[in-house]
Structures are given as C-alpha cells and as structure tokens.
Amino acid sequence: MNAVTNTGAKVTILDTDFVGQMMMPWVKRENRLRLESANGSLLKRSGTVQVKQVQLKVLDARSAKQKVLDLVTEVVCLVPGCPLILGFD
C-alpha cells in the first residue's frame, strides 16, 4: 500500500473507497468534524465517520521488533492510488 507520510497532517486519514473495499469497521460521528486540506478547502466526504478497531503492524527501525498500533482514523475521499495519509495524532 502507498501512503503519504510527513505531511504535517494532524490526523490519520483513510480513503472512503479503501475503507469499503477492506470492509473496515467504522462508526458515524454524532457531530460532523470539518476537515480541511492544506489550502483551506473542505475535504470531500469528510468528518462524518471514523474507522476504529483497526491495527497497523510496523517494524521498529531501532529495535527491529514488530509493533502494533491501534488506529482511529478519519475517512475522506482521497486521490486514487493513495488510500492513506499518516498524521501525527
């Protein structure tokens, strides 16, 4: 999978189509969250649902041990070919 990293994003984002294809569990937000791109425009289909109960397995570069991260991500309509933006949330 390709991911956009080191973007300065404040939250981690998954693409709406990718969430559906992977059948990831999601929950609907009670109140919509306004998510904007770097230029201030509203991200398409943003702030209405979150993906929860998903784990990301990564290899720690220092220890060479596998770590498991519990993800809570926002869901928006991203550009084709990049289903994930890693944020520092």
N, C-alpha and C positions, 0 to 999 in steps of 0.2 A: 504494500500500500504506500502511496506517496502522501506526504504530509508537509504542510507549510509550518516551519519552525522559526523561532527567533523573530517573530513578527511584532512584538510589543503588545500582542493581544492580551487582554485582561481575563478572558475566559477561554475555555476549550470549546471548540465548535465542531459538530459533525454535520455533514450534508443530509438533507431530508431524504433524498433518494437512497443514499447509502444506508441510512437507518432502516428504511423499509426493506431493502434487499437483504440485509443481515438479520432482519427480524429482531432488532434490539428492543428491549423493554423501555417504554417511555411513559411519562406522566404529563398530564396537561396542567399548565400553570393556572392558578386562580386569577392572577393579575398579569397582564402582558408586560414583558420586560422590553424596553426599547434598546435594540442593539444596532449600533451604527458602524459603518466602515470607516476607514482612516480619513476619508474626505467628508464625513458627517452625514452621508446618505443612509437611510434606513435599509438594513439588510432584509432581503425578501424572505417572507415566511418566518420571521424571527420572533423570539420571545414568547411563543405560545406553548411550547413543550420542552421538556428536558429528558435526556437519556440518563437512566440511573441503573445501578446493579450491573455494571459492566466493568471488567477488569482488563488492564493493559499490562502485559508482561514485557519487561525490558531488561536488558543486560547492563548492569552497573559497570561503567568503564574502569573504575578504580579497583573494585574487588573481584570483578569478573563473575559475580554471582547474579542470579536472576532475581529481580524484584517485581512485586505485583502492586500495581497502583489501582485503587478504586476510583473510577471516573464518574463524575457528574458533569455532563456536557450540555451546552445549549444546542439547538438544532435550527439551522438556517439553510437556505438554498444557495449552495456554493457553485463555483465554476466547475465544469466537467473535468474529471481527471484528478481532482484534489478533494477527497472526501473528509479531510481532517485539517483543522488548524489547532495547533497546540498553544495554549495560552498559559500564563503564569498565574493560575487561580488557586 
